[in-house]
Amino acid sequence: MSTDNQPKSVDDADPDAAFDPAELQALRERVDELEASLADNDTGDDQKKMTIVATQGSFDMAYPPLILGSTAAAFGWDVVVFHTFWGLDILHEEKSKNLKLSAVGNPNMPVPNAVAAIPGMDRMATRMMEKKIDENGTATIEELIDLSLESGVDLQACQMTIELMDYDENDFYDGVTTGVGAATALQHMAESDIQLLV
């Protein structure tokens, strides 16, 4: 009886395709390790992450981190806004109500710097912007902070800056995370899909 139709061994089919059994076993073990490693990293959580670092505390610069953060949270993202240096004033309950729009050095102000530097111009520019916000029905800073917290945005206050500015943790809005250091912020940044510095 002919044996032509019987399967041939790898060695018979192609002598060059022969593998050292020890190498083949090591390769299989390495594949198993990689698959296990991928399984460990796959939490089944496709939630996007965003970290925003807010460093400026002027009236106009309070809006971008709060609008971007609350919008991302509305899409189901895990959002952290880390406030440091002057950005900390956005979360300070008293100071956030008195943030000013700087007229000096602002290329969008319709007045030259010499006029913008006149005492009281910052207050006037801020009032003009507040009036525009009110007429347009745009949310206030306080409303955006409330919205952000309700949406699950983690508004963090840099502990080093709290100490530097001699603030008290009770000075901040309820729900603000205090006692956060740079290492914690960096960890969230490292895990984030998007990192922004405002």
Helices and strands as residue ranges (DSSP letters): H 10-13, G 15-17, H 21-41, E 49-54, H 59-74, E 78-83, G 85-90, G 95-98, H 113-116, H 121-136, H 141-150, E 154-158, H 159-164, G 169-171, E 177-180, H 182-191, E 194-197
